[in-house]
Amino acid sequence: MSPPSPASVEARWRVRGEALALGPDPLLMGIVNVTPDSFSDGGAWLAPERAVEHGLRLVEEGAAILDVGGESTRPGAEPVSAAAELDRVLPVVEALASGSGVPVSIDTTKRKVAEEALSAGAAIVNDVSALRFSPGIADLAAETGAGLVLMHMKGEPRTMQADPVYDDLLGEIASALEEAAGRARSAGVSAGSIVLDPGIGFGKTPGDNLRLIGRLDRLRAIGHPVLVGHSRKSFLDPEKRKNPAERLPESLAAGLLAADAGAAILRVHDVDAHARALEVRRRFRTANAEAPMESGEAVR
């Protein structure tokens, strides 16, 4: 199937019969890590009841989507079995899908995990391998009408930060995501169900990540909405002065820059803070649209 033109892209993300409105303000995807070893909050929400409580709190704070993951994809992370991943995520997905009031995303690269999570009520598959590890995820998304996030990653989590080098950063990433989106559409996934993610921190240098956030237009030109996952990542603090959970100011700055660059969705740990920052941005844009500065007006 041919790709959609950027001008024809709907301002909606279609996920299992639901259409999420995508507007000038990005939707917030709240992170629910059910893992012992995620880079920022590993172990904090490993108990299902705590993960569910955390997810419900994120919705109260403004999350429009909850992203549940049972396998860490931090640099150097070791893979886990599908069985272990399912043990971690299924109770959480089922509870949040039935009780949160927002769509639930399953963050996985395994078709088996995606299939059972969708059966438990998930509406989105967030695949950080962009179908490289389990091509059958595309067929599954087509069969179920699930939303599909395709993320760029250079290599695999264990090795992705071992001196990543690009001859053409934007061109190579755009080409890889365009190819992945084409494979998904060829498998029958609706163009309106696909979202692209440049993979901030996944096989990129700190400078690469900053350039990607500044040039989201290159990815948006492919014809699908763009998701940015910048929250608490090390590129925000390359000198490692702060622990990941202490990188809120840096995360907010990057989130606002991504919003201005056209991100449709921000995947974040700190939903309340991002929602409040985006509200200020919204008021600023509204005020200036309604009362533009007159010619010659002094600026103080």
C-alpha positions as CSV (number, residue, x, y, z in Angstrom):
1,M,0.0,0.0,0.0
2,S,1.2,3.5,-0.8
3,P,2.1,5.8,2.1
4,P,-0.4,8.6,3.0
5,S,0.6,12.1,2.0
6,P,1.4,14.4,5.0
7,A,-1.5,16.7,3.9
8,S,-4.0,13.8,4.1
9,V,-3.0,12.5,7.5
10,E,-6.0,12.4,9.9
11,A,-5.8,14.4,13.1
12,R,-6.8,11.1,14.9
13,W,-5.1,8.0,16.0
14,R,-7.3,5.0,15.4
15,V,-6.9,2.3,18.1
16,R,-9.3,-0.6,18.2
17,G,-12.4,1.3,17.2
18,E,-11.5,4.4,19.1
19,A,-10.2,7.6,17.5
20,L,-7.8,9.6,19.7
21,A,-7.9,13.3,18.7
22,L,-4.4,14.7,17.9
23,G,-4.3,18.4,18.2
24,P,-1.9,21.3,18.6
25,D,-1.1,19.9,22.1
26,P,0.5,16.5,22.3
27,L,-1.3,13.7,24.1
28,L,0.5,12.3,27.1
29,M,1.3,8.6,27.3
30,G,2.0,7.7,30.9
31,I,4.7,5.1,31.5
32,V,3.9,2.1,33.7
33,N,7.1,0.0,34.0
34,V,6.4,-3.4,35.5
35,T,10.1,-4.3,35.5
36,P,12.9,-4.7,38.1
37,D,15.5,-3.0,36.0
38,S,14.2,-0.1,34.0
39,F,16.7,2.8,33.9
40,S,14.6,5.2,36.0
41,D,12.0,3.5,38.1
42,G,12.9,-0.2,37.9
43,G,11.2,-2.2,40.7
44,A,9.0,0.7,41.8
45,W,5.8,-0.7,40.3
46,L,6.8,-4.4,40.0
47,A,3.8,-5.5,42.2
48,P,0.7,-5.6,40.0
49,E,-1.4,-3.7,42.5
50,R,1.1,-0.9,42.8
51,A,1.4,-0.7,39.0
52,V,-2.3,-0.4,38.7
53,E,-2.5,2.3,41.4
54,H,0.3,4.1,39.6
55,G,-1.4,3.9,36.2
56,L,-4.7,5.2,37.6
57,R,-2.9,8.1,39.2
58,L,-1.3,9.0,35.9
59,V,-4.7,9.1,34.3
60,E,-5.9,11.5,37.0
61,E,-2.9,13.7,36.2
62,G,-3.7,13.9,32.5
63,A,-2.5,10.8,30.8
64,A,-4.5,10.0,27.7
65,I,-2.8,6.6,27.2
66,L,-1.0,4.2,29.5
67,D,2.0,2.3,28.2
68,V,2.7,-0.9,30.2
69,G,6.0,-2.7,29.7
70,G,7.4,-5.8,31.3
71,E,10.9,-5.9,29.7
72,S,13.5,-3.2,30.2
73,T,15.0,-1.7,27.0
74,R,17.5,0.5,28.7
75,P,21.1,0.4,27.2
76,G,22.7,-2.9,28.1
77,A,19.5,-4.6,29.2
78,E,19.2,-8.3,28.9
79,P,16.1,-9.8,27.2
80,V,13.5,-11.7,29.2
81,S,11.3,-14.6,28.1
82,A,7.8,-14.1,26.9
83,A,6.5,-16.1,29.8
84,A,8.2,-13.8,32.3
85,E,7.0,-10.7,30.5
86,L,3.5,-12.0,30.4
87,D,3.5,-12.8,34.1
88,R,4.4,-9.1,34.8
89,V,2.1,-7.3,32.4
90,L,-1.1,-9.3,32.0
91,P,-2.7,-8.5,35.4
92,V,-1.8,-4.8,35.0
93,V,-3.1,-4.6,31.4
94,E,-6.3,-6.3,32.3
95,A,-7.0,-4.1,35.3
96,L,-6.1,-0.8,33.6
97,A,-7.9,-1.6,30.4
98,S,-11.1,-2.2,32.3
99,G,-10.7,0.4,34.9
100,S,-8.7,3.4,33.7
101,G,-11.0,4.8,31.1
102,V,-8.1,5.4,28.6
103,P,-6.5,3.1,26.0
104,V,-3.7,0.8,27.2
105,S,-0.6,0.2,25.2
106,I,1.6,-2.8,25.5
107,D,5.3,-2.1,25.2
108,T,6.8,-5.2,23.7
109,T,8.7,-6.7,20.8
110,K,7.2,-10.1,21.1
111,R,4.1,-11.2,19.1
112,K,3.0,-13.6,21.8
113,V,3.1,-10.9,24.5
114,A,1.3,-8.5,22.2
115,E,-1.4,-11.1,21.3
116,E,-2.2,-11.9,24.9
117,A,-2.1,-8.3,26.0
118,L,-4.6,-7.4,23.3
119,S,-6.8,-10.2,24.4
120,A,-6.6,-8.8,27.9
121,G,-7.9,-5.4,26.6
122,A,-4.9,-3.5,25.3
123,A,-5.6,-1.2,22.4
124,I,-2.0,-0.4,21.2
125,V,1.2,-2.2,20.5
126,N,4.4,-0.1,21.1
127,D,7.1,-2.0,19.3
128,V,10.6,-0.5,19.9
129,S,12.0,-2.8,17.2
130,A,9.7,-1.5,14.4
131,L,8.8,-5.1,13.4
132,R,12.4,-6.2,13.2
133,F,12.2,-8.7,16.0
134,S,8.6,-10.0,15.5
135,P,7.3,-9.1,12.0
136,G,4.0,-10.9,12.9
137,I,3.1,-8.0,15.2
138,A,1.9,-6.2,12.0
139,D,-0.5,-9.0,11.1
140,L,-1.8,-9.0,14.7
141,A,-2.4,-5.2,14.6
142,A,-4.2,-5.6,11.3
143,E,-6.4,-8.4,12.6
144,T,-7.4,-6.5,15.8
145,G,-7.4,-2.9,14.6
146,A,-4.8,-2.1,17.3
147,G,-2.8,1.1,17.2
148,L,0.8,0.5,16.3
149,V,3.9,2.5,17.4
150,L,7.0,1.8,15.3
151,M,10.2,3.0,16.9
152,H,13.7,3.3,15.4
153,M,16.5,1.5,17.3
154,K,20.0,0.9,16.0
155,G,20.8,-2.7,16.9
156,E,19.4,-4.1,20.1
157,P,19.3,-2.8,23.7
158,R,22.4,-4.8,24.8
159,T,24.6,-3.1,22.1
160,M,22.7,0.0,20.8
161,Q,24.9,2.5,22.7
162,A,28.2,1.0,21.6
163,D,29.5,3.9,19.6
164,P,26.4,4.5,17.4
165,V,27.4,6.3,14.1
166,Y,25.3,7.5,11.2
167,D,26.3,8.8,7.8
168,D,23.0,10.6,7.5
169,L,21.1,10.7,10.9
170,L,17.8,12.0,9.7
171,G,17.8,10.3,6.4
172,E,18.7,6.8,7.8
173,I,16.1,7.0,10.6
174,A,13.4,8.4,8.3
175,S,14.1,5.7,5.7
176,A,14.0,2.9,8.3
177,L,10.7,4.1,9.7
178,E,9.2,4.6,6.3
179,E,10.1,1.1,5.4
180,A,8.6,-0.3,8.7
181,A,5.4,1.7,8.1
182,G,5.2,0.4,4.6
183,R,5.5,-3.2,5.9
184,A,2.7,-2.6,8.4
185,R,0.4,-1.1,5.8
186,S,1.2,-4.0,3.4
187,A,0.1,-6.4,6.2
188,G,-3.2,-4.6,6.4
189,V,-2.6,-2.1,9.2
190,S,-4.6,1.1,8.6
191,A,-2.5,4.1,7.9
192,G,-4.5,5.9,10.6
193,S,-3.4,3.4,13.2
194,I,0.4,3.9,12.7
195,V,2.5,6.3,14.8
196,L,6.3,6.7,14.3
197,D,8.9,7.2,17.1
198,P,12.5,8.3,16.3
199,G,13.8,6.3,19.3
200,I,15.4,8.9,21.5
201,G,18.3,7.3,23.3
202,F,18.1,4.1,21.3
203,G,21.4,3.9,19.5
204,K,22.0,7.7,19.4
205,T,24.5,10.1,20.8
206,P,23.3,13.0,23.0
207,G,23.7,15.3,20.0
208,D,21.8,13.0,17.7
209,N,18.9,13.0,20.1
210,L,18.8,16.8,20.2
211,R,18.9,17.0,16.4
212,L,16.1,14.5,16.1
213,I,13.8,16.5,18.4
214,G,14.6,19.6,16.5
215,R,13.8,18.0,13.1
216,L,10.6,16.0,13.7
217,D,9.3,17.6,10.5
218,R,11.5,15.2,8.6
219,L,9.6,12.2,10.2
220,R,6.2,13.8,10.0
221,A,6.7,14.2,6.3
222,I,6.5,10.4,6.0
223,G,2.7,10.8,6.7
224,H,2.2,9.5,10.2
225,P,2.0,11.2,13.6
226,V,5.2,11.2,15.7
227,L,5.7,10.1,19.3
228,V,8.7,11.3,21.3
229,G,10.0,9.4,24.4
230,H,12.4,11.8,26.0
231,S,11.5,11.5,29.6
232,R,14.4,11.3,32.1
233,K,16.9,10.0,29.6
234,S,20.6,10.4,29.8
235,F,21.0,12.7,26.8
236,L,19.3,15.4,28.9
237,D,22.2,15.2,31.4
238,P,25.2,13.9,29.5
239,E,27.6,14.6,32.5
240,K,25.4,12.4,34.7
241,R,25.0,15.1,37.4
242,K,21.6,13.9,38.4
243,N,19.8,10.5,38.9
244,P,17.2,9.8,36.2
245,A,14.3,10.6,38.5
246,E,15.8,14.0,39.2
247,R,15.8,15.1,35.6
248,L,12.3,16.7,35.6
249,P,13.4,20.2,34.5
250,E,15.4,18.8,31.6
251,S,12.5,16.5,30.7
252,L,10.0,19.4,30.6
253,A,12.3,21.5,28.5
254,A,12.7,18.6,26.0
255,G,9.0,17.9,26.0
256,L,8.1,21.5,25.2
257,L,10.7,21.6,22.4
258,A,9.2,18.4,21.0
259,A,5.7,19.8,21.2
260,D,6.8,22.9,19.3
261,A,8.5,20.6,16.7
262,G,5.2,18.8,16.1
263,A,5.2,15.8,18.3
264,A,1.7,14.3,18.5
265,I,2.3,12.2,21.6
266,L,4.8,12.5,24.5
267,R,5.7,9.3,26.4
268,V,6.5,10.5,29.9
269,H,7.0,9.4,33.5
270,D,6.0,12.7,35.1
271,V,2.5,13.2,33.6
272,D,1.3,16.0,36.0
273,A,4.3,18.2,35.4
274,H,4.2,17.8,31.7
275,A,0.4,18.5,31.6
276,R,1.0,21.7,33.6
277,A,3.8,22.8,31.3
278,L,1.7,22.1,28.2
279,E,-1.1,24.1,29.7
280,V,1.1,27.2,30.0
281,R,2.2,26.6,26.4
282,R,-1.5,26.4,25.4
283,R,-2.4,29.6,27.2
284,F,0.6,31.4,25.7
285,R,-0.3,30.3,22.1
286,T,-4.0,31.2,22.6
287,A,-3.2,34.7,24.0
288,N,-0.8,35.5,21.2
289,A,-3.1,34.2,18.5
290,E,-6.0,36.2,19.8
291,A,-4.0,39.4,20.4
292,P,-1.0,39.6,18.1
293,M,1.6,42.2,18.8
294,E,0.9,45.3,16.8
295,S,3.6,46.8,14.5
296,G,6.0,48.9,16.5
297,E,4.8,47.6,19.9
298,A,7.6,47.7,22.5
299,V,8.8,44.4,24.0
300,R,10.0,44.3,27.6
